[in-house]
Amino acid sequence: MMPQHPEMAEHAMGPASERFPLTPSVSIPVEDAGAYDVIVVGGGLSGVCAAVAAARTGARTLLGEALPFVGGNGTTGLPISGLCARNSDRMIVGGIVTEIIEMLRKRGGVGADVKHMDWIPVDAEQLQLVLGDLLHTAGVTLLTYSPLLAVTREQSLIRDLCFYNKDGRALRYRAGAFVDSSGDAQLARLAGLTTPMGRQSDGHTQTMSLVFSVAGVDEARAERNSVVSEAWNQFQASRTTRNKRRDPSVNDVFGRPGWRSFIATRVSVRKGTDNRLLAEAELEGRRQIEEFIDSFLRPVAGYENCFLAQIASHVGVRETRRISGLYEITTADLVAGRKFDDAIACNASSIEIHLPDQGLPHWEHLEDGDYYTVPYRALVAREVDNLFTSGRCISATHEALAALRVLSPAMATGQAAGTAAALSALRGVAANRLDVAELRATLRAAGAVVE
Ligand SMILES: Cc1cc2nc3c(=O)[nH]c(=O)nc-3n(C[C@H](O)[C@H](O)[C@H](O)COP(=O)(O)OP(=O)(O)OC[C@H]3O[C@@H](n4cnc5c(N)ncnc54)[C@H](O)[C@@H]3O)c2cc1C
């Protein structure tokens, strides 16, 4: 037998003698991998902002992400929406969000004047470079390729968590405070906390969409994007399509002439947290893309020679679980433009529900020029003392989440949750006893707009 290289032998055997029980009869080796002040789970845009904010507040911070890259849904090239009060140019989001946009602007990676636009096209590849820089400069330890596997809770405290490591073992990390930025409330779920999902009547969630782009569009002859969208509605009226989505979103792709990006598929599955259903959703999304391009798009003027250029790395999930927080934001809070005493972020997005049972989304708008705030209590898990959340799993009803899930509030709540987690861990104070005035002052000093 070949002698093993000492390094390989160490990795093969590992220092771990303890085993992590997955079931009463199945266990894997566990390795103590370190201790941090704050651990953020999920490296979407919201988790990146949380980790950067925590590190800048002075906390030793780890960001764990299941995928090889950070940015989450933001890496599919979606425009960032919701920076201004509704139909106005009053900026209601600042801090790390505007920093990211400014960093993109310097690289030529953003396609609009932020001050006058509610809808900011960004270059998704440049965005990944910017996020990497931001994390590195803030001193965040980044652990990609690492799905969260298990969480240890002792009464009202989360003590540690394990990420699955490819070599077949669990990496265990301890921390004083945790931020669940997984979009799916994975950390809360694995800690055994209450995690509501979907609408109250039947638990159904919003539909998913697999985002894709085509290239080879003849810019001189191409129909306007809104005309293409309406033509799809007419096409659907004249024949049966497997894709039931109406009013698809057709957008230019920033910096890529001849490209168009489509949010045009509509995939309805019972539960966006079941890998078996997600696997089906990915296949169904691809079937719908093929149908859309081959049967509908190619005959459209200017699209005759177009071809499929890019499919998003994963199906876009609008909604799954959320945490049960100290406060649950409701539709009434949003449409009334409510300003909370413990506000930590603002947003003005309309409620846009992609209904499980209809092809057209349901909309509810705010008054023009108005906006609402997000209370700190909606970021704090009710059942434990050291879990914060951000992005699309904050505490809100199914309907309210349909407005709060978009990118700018996801990032703004990320900054707030990361800052709060750092203050809580560094001061040794439970989340529900944190000095909210100090939190708001810290956020303001960091450029965030809190009310
Ligand atoms: C089709 C579609 C179109 C949209 N269009 C727009 C738009 O035009 N404008 C806009 O502003 N918003 C839009 N949104 C909303 C927006 O993209 C998301 O809601 C937003 O990205 C939420 O950010 P997040 O960081 O909370 O979650 P995500 O971006 O989902 O990030 C969560 C991260 O957590 C990681 N993760 C999950 N589970 C684990 C685990 N167990 N272990 C480790 N990591 C884990 C995931 O891999 C992911 O990277 C759209 C959403 C969809 C689905």
The ligand as an SDF file (V2000), in Angstrom:
LIG
                    3D

 53 58  0  0  0  0  0  0  0  0999 V2000
  -37.9610   35.8910   -9.4560 C   0  0  0  0  0  0  0  0  0  0  0  0
  -37.6800   36.9880   -8.4980 C   0  0  0  0  0  0  0  0  0  0  0  0
  -37.5960   38.2860   -8.9550 C   0  0  0  0  0  0  0  0  0  0  0  0
  -37.3170   39.3140   -8.0740 C   0  0  0  0  0  0  0  0  0  0  0  0
  -37.1980   40.5770   -8.5710 N   0  0  0  0  0  0  0  0  0  0  0  0
  -36.7570   41.5700   -7.7570 C   0  0  0  0  0  0  0  0  0  0  0  0
  -36.4490   42.8470   -8.2740 C   0  0  0  0  0  0  0  0  0  0  0  0
  -36.5590   43.0850   -9.4690 O   0  0  0  0  0  0  0  0  0  0  0  0
  -36.0380   43.8130   -7.4010 N   0  0  0  0  0  0  0  0  0  0  0  0
  -35.8640   43.5610   -6.0710 C   0  0  0  0  0  0  0  0  0  0  0  0
  -35.4790   44.4820   -5.3430 O   0  0  0  0  0  0  0  0  0  0  0  0
  -36.1410   42.3550   -5.5520 N   0  0  0  0  0  0  0  0  0  0  0  0
  -36.5700   41.3500   -6.3550 C   0  0  0  0  0  0  0  0  0  0  0  0
  -36.8130   40.0920   -5.8420 N   0  0  0  0  0  0  0  0  0  0  0  0
  -36.6670   39.8470   -4.3900 C   0  0  0  0  0  0  0  0  0  0  0  0
  -35.2300   39.6450   -3.9690 C   0  0  0  0  0  0  0  0  0  0  0  0
  -34.4460   39.0690   -4.9420 O   0  0  0  0  0  0  0  0  0  0  0  0
  -35.0880   38.7390   -2.7530 C   0  0  0  0  0  0  0  0  0  0  0  0
  -36.1830   38.6800   -1.9710 O   0  0  0  0  0  0  0  0  0  0  0  0
  -33.8450   39.1070   -1.9760 C   0  0  0  0  0  0  0  0  0  0  0  0
  -32.7590   38.6580   -2.7590 O   0  0  0  0  0  0  0  0  0  0  0  0
  -33.8080   38.5400   -0.5930 C   0  0  0  0  0  0  0  0  0  0  0  0
  -32.4960   38.5950   -0.1080 O   0  0  0  0  0  0  0  0  0  0  0  0
  -32.0450   37.6420    1.0590 P   0  0  0  0  0  0  0  0  0  0  0  0
  -30.5930   37.9270    1.2780 O   0  0  0  0  0  0  0  0  0  0  0  0
  -32.9820   37.7750    2.1790 O   0  0  0  0  0  0  0  0  0  0  0  0
  -32.2630   36.1530    0.5210 O   0  0  0  0  0  0  0  0  0  0  0  0
  -31.5050   35.3310   -0.6090 P   0  0  0  0  0  0  0  0  0  0  0  0
  -31.0360   36.1870   -1.7080 O   0  0  0  0  0  0  0  0  0  0  0  0
  -32.4250   34.1980   -0.9220 O   0  0  0  0  0  0  0  0  0  0  0  0
  -30.2200   34.7800    0.1540 O   0  0  0  0  0  0  0  0  0  0  0  0
  -30.2740   33.7400    1.1090 C   0  0  0  0  0  0  0  0  0  0  0  0
  -28.9260   33.0440    1.1280 C   0  0  0  0  0  0  0  0  0  0  0  0
  -28.9040   32.0840    2.1670 O   0  0  0  0  0  0  0  0  0  0  0  0
  -28.2610   30.9120    1.7110 C   0  0  0  0  0  0  0  0  0  0  0  0
  -28.7400   29.7780    2.4930 N   0  0  0  0  0  0  0  0  0  0  0  0
  -29.9950   29.2690    2.5360 C   0  0  0  0  0  0  0  0  0  0  0  0
  -30.0440   28.2070    3.3390 N   0  0  0  0  0  0  0  0  0  0  0  0
  -28.7940   28.0340    3.8320 C   0  0  0  0  0  0  0  0  0  0  0  0
  -28.2180   27.0910    4.7110 C   0  0  0  0  0  0  0  0  0  0  0  0
  -28.9240   26.0860    5.2530 N   0  0  0  0  0  0  0  0  0  0  0  0
  -26.8930   27.1830    4.9890 N   0  0  0  0  0  0  0  0  0  0  0  0
  -26.1540   28.1920    4.4560 C   0  0  0  0  0  0  0  0  0  0  0  0
  -26.6570   29.1060    3.6000 N   0  0  0  0  0  0  0  0  0  0  0  0
  -27.9650   29.0380    3.2970 C   0  0  0  0  0  0  0  0  0  0  0  0
  -28.6810   30.8320    0.2560 C   0  0  0  0  0  0  0  0  0  0  0  0
  -27.8080   30.0180   -0.4940 O   0  0  0  0  0  0  0  0  0  0  0  0
  -28.6340   32.3060   -0.1610 C   0  0  0  0  0  0  0  0  0  0  0  0
  -27.3600   32.6880   -0.6500 O   0  0  0  0  0  0  0  0  0  0  0  0
  -37.1210   39.0440   -6.7010 C   0  0  0  0  0  0  0  0  0  0  0  0
  -37.2120   37.7280   -6.2330 C   0  0  0  0  0  0  0  0  0  0  0  0
  -37.4920   36.7100   -7.1170 C   0  0  0  0  0  0  0  0  0  0  0  0
  -37.5590   35.3080   -6.6020 C   0  0  0  0  0  0  0  0  0  0  0  0
  1  2  1  0
  2  3  1  0
  2 52  2  0
  3  4  2  0
  4  5  1  0
  4 50  1  0
  5  6  2  0
  6  7  1  0
  6 13  1  0
  7  8  2  0
  7  9  1  0
  9 10  1  0
 10 11  2  0
 10 12  1  0
 12 13  2  0
 13 14  1  0
 14 15  1  0
 14 50  1  0
 15 16  1  0
 16 17  1  0
 16 18  1  0
 18 19  1  0
 18 20  1  0
 20 21  1  0
 20 22  1  0
 22 23  1  0
 23 24  1  0
 24 25  2  0
 24 26  1  0
 24 27  1  0
 27 28  1  0
 28 29  2  0
 28 30  1  0
 28 31  1  0
 31 32  1  0
 32 33  1  0
 33 34  1  0
 33 48  1  0
 34 35  1  0
 35 36  1  0
 35 46  1  0
 36 37  1  0
 36 45  1  0
 37 38  2  0
 38 39  1  0
 39 40  1  0
 39 45  2  0
 40 41  1  0
 40 42  2  0
 42 43  1  0
 43 44  2  0
 44 45  1  0
 46 47  1  0
 46 48  1  0
 48 49  1  0
 50 51  2  0
 51 52  1  0
 52 53  1  0
M  END
$$$$
